[in-house]
Amino acid sequence: MLMTTDTFLTQRAVGGDRDAYEAVYAASFPRVYAFAVRRTGERRSAERLCEQILRRVFRDLHDYAGDVPYAAWLLEVAKQVAREQAAARRIGRVAPGAPSAHLAPR
């Protein structure tokens, strides 16, 4: 497999190379932030979502194998985190132990 610049940088970042880590962050942040703004439509929420996405990206960076472009992998991670956050918000709207309106007898 041909090693791309993205694969090389991510492998170096995973290996502890601070310059590579910063290069990966610099390439990732604008894309992730733009995604988060489009997804939330609001700056403060976008910042929180962006933070969660970047945490996941760097937690799972060792999983990036270079078999797809880095930007595509990054977007998939961003989508997954956004879906998880949306699901958590939906679940959190009903107080624990409180009957859901759609489940209440009519």
ABEGO torsion letter per residue (X at the ends): XBBBAAAAAAAAAAAGBAAAAAAAAAAAAAAAAAAAAAAAGBAAAAAAAAAAAAAAAAAAAAABAGABBAAAAAAAAAAAAAAAAAAAAAAAABBBGBBBAAABBX
